[in-house]
Amino acid sequence: MKITRNHLTLGFLAVVAVLAVLAVAGYPMIPPEAFAGLGMIPFVGETDLKGINDLFNKHADAFDTWRKKQDDKMQDLESSLKEMALKAGRPRLGGPDVQSGGEVKHLLTADGRKLPLLTKGQRFADLATVDKDDSFNLGEFCRDAVVGSRKAASGAALVPTFIGSQIIDNIRAQTVLVEAGASSIMIDGPTNLARLTTDPTVYSHTESATDIVESDVVATPVTLNPKVLAVLIPLTVELVQDSPNLDALLSIALAQAFAAKVDALGIAALLADTGIPDSASGQDPAIWTDVLQAIGSALALNQALPSAYISSPADFIARAALLASTGGTWLGKPPALASMAELHTTNLTAGTAFFGRFAEAFALAVRSDLRVEVVRHAKATSGSHLLVAHARIGGVVLQPGKLFKQLKTVA
């Protein structure tokens, strides 16, 4: 191997480094003044081993200070990225998309506010950037609040905001209208949206001919300002202390109760909407042939094949029980409707059904997350506390022409 100048330089520096270490340890092979001349040991003659140790400690403290500043900068950068991701509608920007529901769309208000518009598969909890704690346990929260370990001598103990978003998502998951495809809009105050009752007409124009007619498009404002939905659940000390399944019990009960109420309000809005076209003659939702006739009536109005069909449980079971005329085999859903979701709700009576494109036609407005509070000693005489849950959620029809109301009996 050819020895170059670089090899010699490195070898010399290695020897000097070894000699310097021996000198610091108290076994100098070369007078310390020589190392001082090379800058290897500062303050020779005035600095002992304790001084060198103090110097190292000083540098270590300076490094810790620098590292803390860098950590703070990284935290600020992470917070900025989260804020940018939320504004852009991509809450998992820079990280894995665990709940891949696609990019969140937004509605832009006249004053520049961006309102998240969530589809069926997207979640409000993914938009949360604070108080995020996947390990939160509602049962433990109630237990801690009741026995006082959260240091709440009296008054309300609140769950984190992120948990309220999780519960809202649980409610949406059990709502028939959302399962049918209805979108969800998160609003931060009274908001006006446009309701389209008539589609525009497009004409094929011939040069110089007067053949373009003004479309009779009707767009009216709809105010979104849902009312408060609330529930009160009494809690005894014995219940919260002795029930290991308290978390599952409360979470399921709250989601089911609120989902039933949201569905009831949404179906009521559909029933009251006179802009939704309906059956001109009797078309029984309990019979598949009548369902096809009703869908044919909707197609005649330039509607698309429905993505979802909602009827009463009685009509749902009656259709499922139909047998082929040849006997012995279930008739089942017609092949033309294979992609149509069949849903049912007790908020509809037998003889009435709704179908259509719910993703464009209907939306849930969420004014606030579900807030859960535990009020201690709310019923002192009975030794009971109170679980209070409240939210502001309501439904609105945005495009009635995308839906159809099937009626067994026409008034």
Salt bridges, closest charged atoms under 4 A:
ASP54 OD2 - LYS50 NZ 3.28
ASP64 OD1 - ARG67 NH2 3.49
ASP72 OD2 - LYS68 NZ 3.36
GLU78 OE2 - LYS82 NZ 3.85
GLU83 OE2 - LYS87 NZ 3.32
ASP111 OD2 - ARG113 NE 3.04
ASP126 OD1 - ARG92 NH2 2.96
ASP126 OD1 - ARG123 NH2 3.37
GLU140 OE2 - ARG143 NH1 2.87
ASP169 OD1 - ARG172 NH1 3.20
ASP188 OD1 - ARG113 NH1 2.39
ASP211 OD1 - HIS205 ND1 2.67
ASP273 OD2 - ARG195 NH1 2.66
ASP284 OD2 - LYS408 NZ 3.98
GLU342 OE1 - ARG319 NH2 2.87
GLU373 OE2 - HIS390 NE2 3.27
